Amino acid sequence: MLILYRLLLLAAVLLAPAARAEQVTVTHWGVLLYGAPYAVAIDKGYYKEAGLDIDGVITSAGGGTTMRNVMASSLPYGEVALSAAIAAMKQGIELKIIHTGVRTAGEQLWVTTADSDIKSVKDLDGKKVAFTSPKSVTDMLLTMIADKYHIKMQTVAAGGIGAGLTMVEQKAVVAAPVMDPIWPKVQGKMKPVFFIKDELPNMVQSVGVTTVEYAKTNGDKLRKLVQARKKAVQFVYANPEETAKIVAKRYNADEKIILASIKNLIAIKYWSEGEFEYDGMDNMVKGLQIIGEVDGKVDWSKVVDTSYLK
């Protein structure tokens, strides 16, 4: 009888499903560099040190899709565009913002061909200029630039960064947006017209979010997720070369291009360790108001929880 019991116990252990590792959600993972700290946290074992089993990343092309991925995941936590988080909350979804992700949109710039006569923002007055898609961040930034200089451009929705650059090459528009890590790939044949970092104040691009329901019973786990990311951000700033190797491997990208981009982003203090910058958040909201994505102010006290930063 004892032998039979032991055999049944062994069979139960062998047949029991293995505990599955979890994945965090990060907007534009594998394409843009919001995800660099998460690549580092996985590769350097910071999640494991914290007792977390995180082995990968769920991603999307951004916006509401990333927000829906967070909601549908077994681990409802991720880094999403601040605009997407605000839109979700406006729709009645109960979220908590628990850390800042990317603290600036300063890496974005508009470029033209190397032989173009366009040399400054004012030269864009009356010209055709591309952004990516309606009500996108590039749409918002271009509108803010036009307002700042009191100029009128014929703005064109290109559909994406690559499509906009093609339009510039084909002279369909005089300028189009680009950002790291795409900028180092094209700067040999394109020249900057203006950088957002030189023209507009800091605007928080992305934030870490979770659901109110998940936060109620998983506070310690969320705190570990935030602290592991913070440690990874510190590593990125201190070790750009090793970070580039890690990100290039995870993104299947050219290490030299990634390193050039990481150095560009370090120079503008792109990644936040998590602390909230309410001025930068308010600046993003003001931009979203311009393109009709937000009505009125956002009461951060109702949606931000700073306890996970401690």
C-alpha positions as MATLAB code, in Angstrom:
seq = 'MLILYRLLLLAAVLLAPAARAEQVTVTHWGVLLYGAPYAVAIDKGYYKEAGLDIDGVITSAGGGTTMRNVMASSLPYGEVALSAAIAAMKQGIELKIIHTGVRTAGEQLWVTTADSDIKSVKDLDGKKVAFTSPKSVTDMLLTMIADKYHIKMQTVAAGGIGAGLTMVEQKAVVAAPVMDPIWPKVQGKMKPVFFIKDELPNMVQSVGVTTVEYAKTNGDKLRKLVQARKKAVQFVYANPEETAKIVAKRYNADEKIILASIKNLIAIKYWSEGEFEYDGMDNMVKGLQIIGEVDGKVDWSKVVDTSYLK';
ca = [
       0.000    0.000    0.000;
       2.877    2.341    0.888;
       4.592    1.621   -2.426;
       1.359    2.350   -4.317;
       0.949    5.657   -2.452;
       4.501    6.686   -3.307;
       3.961    5.803   -6.950;
       0.762    7.860   -7.081;
       2.516   10.787   -5.399;
       5.402   10.600   -7.891;
       2.966   10.459  -10.814;
       1.139   13.517   -9.496;
       4.414   15.460   -9.288;
       5.513   14.416  -12.768;
       2.152   15.160  -14.357;
       1.567   18.471  -12.588;
       1.930   21.424  -14.948;
       5.186   23.333  -14.493;
       4.928   26.808  -13.064;
       4.919   29.196  -15.997;
       7.170   32.219  -16.067;
       5.420   35.540  -16.466;
       5.937   38.363  -18.949;
       5.776   42.110  -18.543;
       4.114   44.297  -21.180;
       6.168   47.059  -22.826;
       5.069   49.352  -25.633;
       7.083   49.164  -28.876;
       9.383   46.431  -27.512;
      11.883   45.319  -30.156;
      11.524   48.537  -32.152;
      11.960   51.584  -29.915;
      14.044   51.825  -26.770;
      11.382   52.147  -24.081;
      12.227   48.514  -23.392;
      15.985   48.779  -22.751;
      15.669   48.575  -18.931;
      13.469   45.485  -19.197;
      15.997   43.751  -21.452;
      18.669   44.507  -18.865;
      16.508   43.397  -15.932;
      15.884   40.026  -17.589;
      19.439   39.523  -18.841;
      21.171   40.567  -15.610;
      18.810   38.544  -13.452;
      17.367   41.477  -11.493;
      13.887   39.962  -11.538;
      15.198   36.633  -10.270;
      17.127   38.403   -7.510;
      13.806   39.885   -6.415;
      12.152   36.461   -6.405;
      10.222   37.066   -9.631;
       9.998   34.664  -12.559;
       9.960   37.051  -15.529;
      11.371   35.667  -18.756;
       9.994   37.826  -21.554;
       8.023   40.759  -22.820;
       4.607   41.150  -24.434;
       4.517   44.029  -26.875;
       2.496   45.868  -29.488;
       2.718   48.859  -31.797;
       1.623   51.052  -28.912;
      -1.452   52.999  -27.868;
      -4.604   51.196  -26.832;
      -3.288   47.817  -27.986;
      -0.553   47.852  -25.356;
      -3.099   48.863  -22.729;
      -5.346   45.957  -23.721;
      -2.358   43.593  -23.471;
      -1.779   44.734  -19.893;
      -5.427   44.131  -19.023;
      -5.466   40.658  -20.601;
      -2.152   39.431  -19.183;
      -1.826   37.057  -16.243;
       0.533   39.748  -14.926;
      -1.454   42.965  -15.416;
       1.528   45.309  -15.233;
       3.408   47.084  -17.965;
       4.826   50.246  -19.443;
       2.413   52.053  -21.737;
       2.106   55.490  -23.295;
       0.806   58.030  -20.795;
      -1.790   58.993  -23.395;
      -3.014   55.381  -23.564;
      -3.283   55.163  -19.776;
      -5.286   58.405  -19.634;
      -7.581   57.244  -22.442;
      -8.236   53.951  -20.637;
      -9.074   55.717  -17.386;
     -11.408   58.096  -19.214;
     -13.258   54.982  -20.411;
     -13.817   53.888  -16.829;
     -10.997   51.346  -16.512;
      -9.639   51.424  -12.960;
      -5.865   51.790  -13.202;
      -3.018   52.913  -11.030;
       0.084   54.635  -12.405;
       2.949   53.316  -10.277;
       6.098   54.743  -11.883;
       7.375   56.916  -14.709;
       8.933   55.139  -17.672;
      10.274   57.481  -20.348;
      10.383   61.039  -19.045;
      10.834   63.015  -22.279;
       9.914   63.135  -25.963;
      13.132   65.020  -26.642;
      14.636   62.256  -28.785;
      12.209   62.941  -31.591;
      13.261   65.166  -34.471;
      12.156   66.172  -37.941;
      14.567   65.629  -40.800;
      14.935   66.603  -44.430;
      17.249   65.532  -47.244;
      20.922   66.436  -46.923;
      20.733   68.741  -49.949;
      17.516   70.523  -48.897;
      17.233   74.286  -48.516;
      15.207   73.745  -45.324;
      17.391   74.815  -42.395;
      15.032   75.731  -39.552;
      11.474   75.436  -38.288;
      10.490   78.745  -39.893;
      11.479   77.354  -43.305;
       8.604   74.870  -42.943;
       6.009   77.632  -43.177;
       3.614   76.807  -46.030;
       5.389   73.521  -46.787;
       4.188   69.916  -46.676;
       5.448   68.207  -43.522;
       4.745   64.640  -42.404;
       3.737   63.154  -39.065;
       2.967   59.471  -38.425;
      -0.780   59.223  -37.841;
      -3.683   61.410  -36.685;
      -3.751   62.115  -32.934;
      -0.347   60.483  -32.486;
       2.486   61.974  -30.433;
       4.145   63.207  -33.646;
       0.877   64.897  -34.674;
       0.753   66.570  -31.276;
       4.409   67.668  -31.311;
       4.190   69.101  -34.820;
       1.080   71.066  -33.857;
       2.851   72.450  -30.798;
       5.861   73.478  -32.898;
       3.603   75.263  -35.407;
       1.871   77.092  -32.549;
       5.188   78.109  -31.011;
       6.479   79.695  -34.229;
       3.097   80.924  -35.519;
       3.558   79.134  -38.826;
       1.163   77.113  -40.980;
       2.294   73.825  -42.462;
       0.446   71.455  -44.770;
       0.650   68.436  -42.501;
       0.407   64.944  -43.967;
      -0.216   61.629  -42.157;
       2.478   59.307  -43.521;
       1.320   56.195  -41.675;
       4.650   55.499  -39.991;
       8.270   56.566  -39.552;
       9.572   54.598  -42.538;
       6.801   55.828  -44.795;
       7.508   59.419  -43.794;
      11.200   59.099  -44.608;
      10.331   57.629  -48.003;
       8.074   60.610  -48.660;
      10.988   62.939  -47.866;
      13.276   61.074  -50.262;
      10.634   61.248  -52.985;
      10.075   64.980  -52.340;
       6.413   64.395  -51.461;
       7.066   66.281  -48.197;
       9.961   68.451  -47.116;
      10.364   66.943  -43.626;
       9.272   63.958  -41.552;
       9.745   62.689  -37.984;
      12.316   60.148  -36.855;
      13.697   58.957  -33.520;
      16.238   56.569  -32.026;
      17.186   53.895  -32.924;
      16.133   54.775  -36.490;
      17.890   58.148  -36.581;
      21.484   56.758  -36.565;
      20.583   54.587  -39.581;
      19.587   57.533  -41.784;
      21.658   60.474  -40.582;
      24.173   59.932  -43.375;
      21.588   60.965  -45.966;
      19.276   63.157  -43.874;
      19.848   66.272  -41.808;
      17.915   67.609  -38.811;
      15.465   70.470  -39.147;
      14.733   70.588  -35.412;
      14.957   68.408  -32.305;
      12.066   68.381  -29.847;
      14.576   68.569  -26.979;
      15.581   72.016  -28.215;
      12.047   73.304  -28.785;
       9.582   72.012  -26.194;
       9.593   71.280  -22.457;
       9.847   67.736  -21.125;
       6.754   65.605  -21.680;
       6.470   62.244  -19.955;
       5.943   59.645  -22.684;
       5.321   56.415  -20.811;
       4.355   55.153  -17.369;
       4.120   51.889  -15.490;
       0.544   50.854  -14.817;
      -1.443   48.124  -13.156;
      -5.098   47.532  -12.373;
      -6.626   48.695   -9.096;
      -7.830   45.143   -8.470;
      -4.367   43.598   -8.954;
      -2.729   46.234   -6.772;
      -5.007   45.368   -3.833;
      -3.444   41.938   -3.325;
      -0.070   42.140   -5.095;
       1.560   45.231   -3.639;
       4.803   43.496   -2.680;
       5.175   41.933   -6.123;
       4.560   45.251   -7.881;
       7.111   46.932   -5.629;
       9.682   44.316   -6.643;
       8.882   44.878  -10.333;
       9.384   48.623   -9.955;
      12.616   48.231   -8.007;
      14.059   45.718  -10.497;
      13.379   48.176  -13.311;
      14.985   51.002  -11.303;
      18.126   48.922  -10.846;
      18.154   48.205  -14.585;
      17.824   51.913  -15.455;
      20.809   52.670  -13.237;
      22.752   49.960  -15.082;
      21.832   51.464  -18.479;
      23.233   54.875  -17.516;
      26.399   53.381  -16.019;
      27.070   50.760  -18.706;
      25.942   51.883  -22.197;
      28.245   49.480  -24.054;
      27.055   46.377  -22.191;
      23.467   47.616  -22.396;
      23.823   47.903  -26.180;
      24.994   44.273  -26.373;
      22.020   43.108  -24.298;
      19.436   45.154  -26.199;
      20.878   44.291  -29.622;
      20.611   40.588  -28.741;
      17.029   40.899  -27.456;
      15.962   43.129  -30.370;
      17.937   41.222  -33.014;
      19.429   44.574  -34.012;
      22.773   46.099  -35.003;
      24.804   46.657  -31.841;
      26.549   49.798  -33.201;
      23.199   51.401  -34.051;
      21.795   50.531  -30.625;
      24.887   51.903  -28.861;
      24.700   55.192  -30.774;
      21.027   55.498  -29.851;
      21.590   54.647  -26.191;
      24.271   57.341  -25.949;
      21.882   59.847  -27.545;
      19.183   58.930  -25.044;
      21.490   58.999  -22.040;
      22.427   62.571  -23.014;
      18.806   63.701  -22.571;
      18.147   61.496  -19.509;
      15.511   59.563  -21.427;
      14.691   56.798  -18.924;
      13.322   57.641  -15.497;
      14.211   55.556  -12.467;
      10.523   55.793  -11.648;
      10.019   59.087   -9.820;
       7.017   61.142  -10.872;
       7.594   64.402  -12.734;
       4.208   66.069  -12.588;
       5.262   69.037  -14.728;
       6.241   66.631  -17.507;
       2.981   64.736  -17.103;
       0.986   67.971  -17.224;
       2.902   69.055  -20.340;
       1.899   65.836  -22.080;
      -1.733   66.394  -21.071;
      -1.607   69.926  -22.514;
      -0.335   68.479  -25.791;
      -3.092   65.867  -25.799;
      -5.640   68.622  -25.263;
      -4.372   70.366  -28.406;
      -5.165   67.329  -30.563;
      -8.476   66.635  -28.830;
      -7.427   63.504  -26.955;
      -8.031   64.908  -23.461;
     -10.658   67.271  -22.085;
      -9.600   69.233  -19.052;
      -6.907   68.484  -16.505;
      -6.025   65.114  -14.983;
      -6.165   64.826  -11.193;
      -2.993   62.827  -10.609;
      -3.780   62.323   -6.925;
      -6.576   59.950   -7.942;
      -4.537   57.750  -10.270;
      -0.909   57.906   -9.109;
       0.385   55.665   -6.314;
       3.906   56.564   -5.144;
       4.168   53.756   -2.582;
       5.789   51.355   -5.061;
       8.830   53.601   -5.449;
       9.895   53.126   -1.820;
];
